[in-house]
């Protein structure tokens, strides 16, 4: 689903994703997007922030609060780091500033779409328990103290990758390539936000940062 009030952007994005084989629905307002989502949950949402009847950031937060976990790619002219952090903290999985290259947009959508590919199947088939945290990879459910915690698709990618290595260090580059498809400085900053968000929700010690090397999942006790 693509949500943008700029007819030219909506047309370009819809055409590009259709060529890639996606069935694309579109809306030019918050009301239109919410109506479509109520009818059928999309596999992925490309969301503008400056909409005529509301703020895309608020929509993103609301969708996550409602427990909807499909990937959200923010596409907006607001390119400041502060706004990017707000978007990622609000539950978005990726952020692309306007003006953008269509090829990059298509690549980012592909990366989000294949987020589960290549991950350890044993980990995905079962549960991982660390203290009061339970990660059910098959059901895509995370619990802390028996209370369900929201986890975005990109966070699941990172958690699955780290958990599959059983406490071993995973390089920062590997995490970026797995979760974003490419290791860039901008994606690196987004990764820091994502790690901080997971620690806040699931515990500060669940993911260990190894300075100069990467990240490691909490060892089984």
Residue pairs with C-beta under 8 A, 6 or more apart in sequence:
1 24
1 25
1 26
1 27
1 33
1 36
1 37
1 42
1 44
1 45
1 46
2 10
2 13
2 14
2 17
2 24
2 25
2 26
2 27
2 45
2 46
3 26
3 27
3 28
3 29
3 30
3 32
3 33
3 45
3 46
3 47
3 48
3 51
3 56
3 59
4 10
4 13
4 26
4 28
4 46
4 48
4 51
4 75
5 28
5 29
5 48
5 50
5 51
5 52
6 48
7 28
9 48
9 75
9 98
10 26
10 28
12 102
13 24
13 46
13 75
13 102
13 105
14 24
14 26
16 102
16 105
16 106
17 24
17 46
17 106
17 109
18 24
20 106
20 109
20 110
22 109
25 36
25 42
27 33
27 35
27 36
28 51
28 52
29 51
29 52
29 53
29 54
30 51
30 53
30 54
30 56
30 59
31 53
31 54
33 45
33 47
33 59
34 59
36 42
37 63
37 68
41 68
41 70
42 70
43 70
43 71
43 113
44 70
44 71
44 72
44 73
44 109
44 112
44 113
45 63
45 70
45 71
45 72
45 73
46 73
46 75
46 105
46 109
47 56
47 59
47 60
47 72
47 73
47 74
47 75
47 92
48 56
48 74
48 75
48 76
49 55
49 56
49 57
49 74
49 76
49 78
49 83
49 87
50 56
50 76
50 77
50 78
51 59
56 74
56 76
57 86
57 87
57 90
60 72
60 74
60 87
60 90
60 91
60 92
61 90
61 91
63 72
63 91
64 90
64 91
64 150
64 152
65 150
67 150
69 140
69 150
69 151
69 152
69 153
70 153
71 93
71 94
71 112
71 113
71 115
71 152
71 153
71 154
72 91
72 92
72 93
72 94
72 152
73 92
73 93
73 94
73 95
73 96
73 108
73 109
73 112
74 87
74 92
74 94
74 95
74 96
75 96
75 98
75 100
75 105
76 83
76 95
76 97
76 98
77 97
77 98
78 97
79 97
79 98
81 189
84 95
84 189
84 190
85 193
87 95
88 95
88 190
88 193
88 194
88 197
89 193
89 197
91 150
91 152
92 152
93 112
93 152
93 153
93 154
94 108
94 111
94 112
94 154
94 180
94 190
95 190
96 104
96 105
96 108
107 181
107 182
108 180
108 181
110 181
111 179
111 180
111 181
111 182
112 153
112 154
115 153
115 154
115 156
115 157
115 179
116 124
116 156
116 157
116 160
118 178
119 157
119 160
119 161
119 164
119 178
120 160
120 161
120 163
120 164
122 164
123 137
123 160
123 163
123 164
124 137
124 138
124 160
125 137
125 138
126 137
126 138
127 134
127 135
127 136
127 137
127 138
128 134
128 135
128 137
128 163
129 135
130 203
130 206
130 217
130 218
130 220
130 221
131 203
131 218
131 221
132 144
132 145
132 203
133 142
133 143
133 144
133 202
133 203
133 206
134 141
134 142
134 143
134 144
135 141
135 142
135 159
135 163
136 142
136 143
137 156
137 159
137 160
137 163
140 151
140 156
141 148
142 148
142 149
142 150
142 151
142 201
142 202
143 149
144 201
144 202
144 203
149 201
149 202
150 201
151 159
151 198
151 201
154 179
154 180
154 194
155 194
155 197
155 198
157 178
157 179
158 175
158 178
158 179
158 191
158 194
158 195
158 198
158 215
159 198
159 217
161 170
161 174
161 175
161 178
161 179
162 170
162 175
162 207
162 215
162 216
162 217
163 217
165 216
165 217
166 217
166 219
166 220
167 216
167 217
167 218
167 219
167 220
168 216
169 210
169 213
169 214
169 215
169 216
170 214
170 215
170 216
171 213
171 214
172 183
172 188
172 191
172 213
172 214
172 215
173 183
173 214
174 214
175 191
175 214
175 215
176 182
176 183
176 184
176 187
176 188
176 191
177 183
179 191
179 194
180 187
180 190
180 191
195 207
195 209
195 215
198 206
198 207
199 206
199 207
203 218
205 218
206 217
206 218
207 215
207 216
207 217
207 218
208 215
208 216
208 217
208 218
209 215
210 216
